[in-house]
Amino acid sequence: MSLTTLSRRAMLAITAIGLATLPALAQAQTVRFSTAGPAGDFLYRGMEMMAQHVADANVGLTVETYPASSLFRQGTEVPAIQRGNLEMSTMAAPEISAQIPSWGFLSRAFLFRDYDHMIEVMSGPIGQQLVADVADQMGIEILAVAYLGTRQVALHQARDVHSPEDLHGVRLRMPGSPEWLLLGESLGVEPTPMAMPEVYVALQTGAIDGQENPLTIFNAARFYEVSEQVLLTSHMVQPVFYAISKPFFDALTAEQQQALREGARIGAGWNNEQRRADEVSVADRLVSERGLRVDAIDLAPFRANADRVYAASDLAAEWNTDLMNQILGR
C-alpha cells in the first residue's frame, strides 16, 4: 500500500472521528446561574454544589455561578431569563407576584410559622400549584425550593423596641418591589428600597438606619461590622426558588434535565441543612464574638400591625386569600 493511500486513509479516519464528535459538541451548553446572595453564603455555595453535580454527570452542560449580582443586578434576573439573556436565577417570591399578583401573599409578614411549615406547604398541593402557575404564566420552571432563612431586623444604632411604633421613622433597607415595601410598613419602619450590594456602605455612612435579612446572610455579608443591634422579629420564613428558563429547559435532553433537577435538589438541600444548623448558633455568636445586642421581642404587636396593614392594602386585595388563609390556618 502506498504512502499516499495510507495518508488518505488516515485523513479520512481523522475526519470521521471529528464528524462523530460534532453532535456532542453541538449539545454542549452553558447554564449561567445568577444570585444576589454573597459568595460566602450557603445559597451560593449550594449553587456551586449543583454546578459540580452537573459537571460530574457529563451530559454536555456547564453551570456557571455568579454571586452578589455580579452578572445581573438584583431584580433584573427574571426579565433576563424571560428575554433569553440568562438561564437561571434564585428567584424570590416578589418576582413571581410581580407577574402573578394572586401569589403576592408569599411575601406577607408572618405567613409561615417556621422552616418545617414552609417546606410542608411548598412540597404539597399549594407548592405544586405555584410551580404550575409559574411555568404556564411566566415561562419559568422551578427546579427546587431553597431556604433563605428567617428574616430579622438589624439596626445601625441600638434602640429599645417594644412595638412597631418604636421603629417609626427608621429607614430600613428593603428590596424594591411593592410587596417588600408593604412588608416594611407592617413592621412600622420607613421602607427604603436598595439593592443588596449597596447596603454595607449605606449602613456605614448612615444613609439607612438598618436592614432586614436572615442572620446567616447578615453574618456572611459582614453587616455586623456596621450594626449594633439585632431584633428577633422573625417576620418572614423565606423560600427562594432555583428557577430556569422553561423554553431553554424544554429544549434539553431528558438526561440533561435530570442532571439539572438532581443537582438543584442536592444544592438546595445542602443549603437548607447548613443554614438551619447555622441559625441555631449565629445569634449567640453575634453577641459573644461580635459584641452586638440581640433582643428577643414580643411579636404580638407586630403581628397585629401586619394584619391591619394588609387588610387596608389595595395590593393585598389581589392576593388569593383562600390559599393564604390555608397557610395561616384560618
N, C-alpha and C positions, 0 to 999 in steps of 0.2 A: 504494500500500500504506500502510495507516495506521500511525501511530507505535506504537499498541498491538500490532499484528501484528508489527512489527519487533522490539519489545521481547520479545514472547513467543518469537519465533524465536531471538533472542539468548540468552534464558534457557535454551531447550531445547538450544541448541548448547553452552553452558557446562556444563549438566547432563550431556550426552553425553560431553564431554571428561572430566569428573570421574569418571563411571562407568567410562570406558575405563581410567583410571589405577588403579582400585581393585585389580585383580589384582596389579599391580606393587607397590602399597603393602602389600598383604597378605603378599607374599612377602618383603619386606624384613625381615631378621632380624639380630640382634646375636649374634656369637660371642665370648664372654668367654674369654680365654686367660690362665691364671694360672701363675706360676712362683715358686719360692723364690729363683731367681737374682737377683743385684743388677742394678740398672738399667744400670750401666756394662759389664756382662759381655757377651761375644759371644752367649751364648744368648739373652738378652733382645733384643739388637739384631737377631739373626736373626728373632726373633718379630715385631719391628716391620717387617722386610722382607716377611715373609709378609702382614702386615696391609695393607701398601701394595700388594702384588701383587693381593690380593683386591679392594681398593678400585678399582684400575685396571681389573680385569676387569669391573666394573659388572654384577654378576649378582644384585644385591639382598641382598648380605651386607656387614656391617661387622664387622671383627675388632678388638676392644678388648683391649689387652695390659696385664697387671698384674704388675710385678716385685716382688721382695723380700717375697713373701707378703702383699702389701697388700690382696688381696681375700679369700683363704682362707689360713689358717695351714698351714704345711708339714705334709704328712701327711694333711690333710683334703680335698685336691682330688679324689682318686679317688672316695671315697664321695660327694662333692658331685656329681660327674659322674653317678654311678650313680643318685642320687636325683633327677636332673634340675635341680639347682640351679646347675650350671656346665656349660659346653660343652666346654672344652679345658684341658689342663694339659701340662706337661713331665713326664710320668710316669717314675719311676725303677724300676729292676728290683725292688727290695724291695717296692714297691707291687703288683707283679704276683705275686710269690711269696707275699705275704700271703694271696692268694686262690687261687693255683695253686701249692701248695708244691713241685711237681716242678720248677719253674723257679727254685728258690732258688739254684741253683749260679751264676746270673748275677751274684750278689753275692759270689762266692767271691774271696778274695785270690789274685792271680797267675793268673787264668783266661786272659786274653788276653795275648799276647806284646807287642803294640803296636797302634797305630791301624789299620794295614793289615789285621792279623789280625782285629780286631774287625769292621771293615767287611765283610771277606770272609765271616765267619760270619753276620753279620746280613743280608747280601744273598743268602745261599744257602739250602739246604733247612732248616737249623735256624732261621734267621730267619723263613722262611715258615711253619714250624710254630708259632713263637711268635705271629706275627700272627693265625693262625687260632685258636689256643687262647684268646688274649685276647679276640677277637671273640665266640667261642662261649660262653666261660665267664664273662666279665666284662662283656659288652655294651659294649666299648670298641674303637674302630677305631684302629689305629696308622697314621698318615699318613706318618711319616718317622722316621728314626733320626738323632739328633744326637750329636756327640762332646762330652762334658762335660770331657774331659781325662784326663790320667793323674794319679792322686791321690798326694800326697806328705804326709809328716808334718811339721808345723811346731810348734816349742816356744816358749813364752813366755820361758824361760830356757835358755840353751845348756848342753849336756852332751855328754860323749863317749859315743857309741853304737856298739857293735860287734855286738850281738846283741839278741834280744827281752828277755833278762834285764836289759839296761841300761835298759829302759823300764818295768820293774816299778814299779807304784805311780803311774805318770804318769796323771793324769786327762785323758784325751783325749776331746774332744767328738766324738760320733758322732750321726748321725740315730738316732731311737728304735726302729727296727724290729729284730727278733731277728737278722736276717742282718747288719745293721751291727754290732750288739753282738758277735756271734760273730767278725766280721772284726777288731774291736778286740782280742779275746782272741788272735787269731792273730798280731797284732803285738806282743803282750806287755804291752799297756797296760791301764789300768783304764778301760774304755769308759764314757763319761758322756753319756747322751742329752740332747740340747739342740737346740732349733730354731735354724736358721741366723741369723735376725735378732738373737739373743741373744748370739752368740759374741763379737763385738768387745768388749762391755762385760765379759763373763766373763773374757776374756783380760786385759783392762786391770786388773780388780780381783783377779785371781788365783784366781777361782772355779774355773777349769780351768787345766791346765798346757800345753795345746796343742790343736790341731785338725788335721784332715787334709782337704785339698781339692786339686783341680788348681791349679797355680801361677797360671794365668790368673785364676781366681776369687779366690785368695789376694790377688793384686795388685789386682783390681777392688774387692774388699771392704776394701782398705787394712789387711789384717791385718799387714802388715809394720810398722805403727806400734806394734803390741803383741806382737811376736815378735822373738826374737833369732836363731833357727836354723831352717833347713830341712834335713830328712833326705830324701834322694832314695831313698825306699823303692819308688816306682813300684808300689805294691801293688794298684792297680786301674786298668785302662784302661776308662773308664766310658761306656757309652751311656745316653742318655735318649731318650724317645720322645714325639714330637708326638702326643698322644692326644686323641681326640674321642669324645663320646657316640655310640655306634652308632645308637640309635633316632633321635637328632637328625640324624645324618649321613644315614641311610637315607631320611629324610623330605624331604631336599633334592632339588632338580632335578639332572639329570646335569651341567649347566653349573656349578652351584654346587659340586658335589662335585669337579669337575675343577679349579675355581679354588682350592679349599682344598688339594687334593693337590699341585697345581703350586706353590702358594705355600709349602706346607710343605717341598717339595723344595728350593726356592730358598733359603728361610730357613735350613734345616738345613745345606744345602750351603755357604752363606756362613759360617755359624758354624764348620763343620768346617775350612774352609780358613784362616780367620783365626786360629782357636785353635791350629792346628798350627804356623802361622808364628810366632805369638807365643811358643809354648812353646820354640822354638829359642833365643830370646834372653832370656826372662824371668828365668831363674836367674842369668845374668850380671848383669842389671840390678839384681837384688836385692842382689848383692854390691857392685857398683860405685856404684850410686845410693842404695841404702837402708842399706848397711852391715851386712847380715845375713851370718851364717855359713851357707854352703850346703855340706853334706857328702854326697859320694858314698860309700855304704857297701856292704859285702859283703852281698848279699841271700841267699846260700845258707842261713845260719842262720834267716832269716825264712821262706824257702820251706819248709824242713824243719819249722819250728814250725807253720806253717799246715797242712801235711799231717797232723801229729799232732792238732791241734785239730779239724779237720774229720772225721778218722777216728773220733774219740771222741764226736762230737756227735749227739744224737738228732735235732736239726733237720736236719742234713745227711743223715740216713738217709732222709728223704722225697724227696730230690732224684733226678732222672733221671740216674743215673750213666753210662748209655750215652751220652747227649748230652754230658754234662760231659767224659767221657774222650775223646770225639771232638774236642772243642775243645782239650783239654790235649795231644792227640796221644799218648794212652796206649793 
